[in-house]
Amino acid sequence: EDRLYDLLTWFKGDFFRWTDKPNCEQCGAPATENQGMISPTDEELQYGASRVEAWMCRACGVVARFPRYNDPARLLQTRHGRCGEWANCFALCASALGFECRLAVDWTDHVWTEVWLADRWVHCDPCERSMDAPLMYESGWGKKLSYIMAFSPREVMDVTPRYTCNWPDVLSRRKLLGERRLADLLAAVDAWCRCLSANTSSGLSPLPPWRMVEAEELRRRRSEIPSQSNSVKPSELCGRTSGSAEWRESRGELGAVLPLFIGEQPLEFRLEAWRSVNETPEVSTTKAFARCLG
């Protein structure tokens, strides 16, 4: 566990950097005007960048390209991006240290990593230097979650229940298709993944060794009554820290709004956070303050 936390700290503090908007390759100034998407070059496609953002530099008029690379080896060279690039590259680094990893994709637009640790899948968000704080997105960022899927070359799993303490509320937003139909579809995709990764004559690799344990965990979380769910940890109550304040505010991820009554007058406060990459796990990894919203 300490080794994984050390990797998170190094990755966020020393190795990778966040990109809201790319810098101009000609003059180095931030390119601030979004021009939409442009066609990728052959080289960009070679590294999985089927989407390329275009940003105009006001200083020199040049269009800066921001290819959204999916090849983690390429990301070891570029060392920047948003949550998808962060999670992808971090998973490669963790795998190189011997950890079993997979990507967790949130349909409300976020990606992080899950790591198999101490006989369970542990939430790891390198953007936030956050570990084992799965309720952070719902309780801290204020996200209205619906679908969260975990992907690896050998499996696909619906892990949404791990990230909520109110499954009925989440279930009410899952309207893309019925739950039975979704389960059947995921089972078919999961079998297809195991078929592709098979190295046996049967043509289908066995279920991952953790599958039954995880299935029971997710079943238990689905059946929890919200008021009886596990308590939210302090590290799960803070808003997002990665990205500019303007960008986070536009996404509604600055932090959950908390009601506070002074006498009979309600005030609203937002819990915000900052993290120091120099702090050890023994010291509080998240500091918070409440800001009055007026």
Order of alpha helices (4+ residues) and beta strands (2+ residues): alpha-beta-beta-alpha-beta-beta-alpha-beta-alpha-beta-beta-beta-beta-beta-beta-alpha-alpha-alpha-alpha-beta-beta-beta
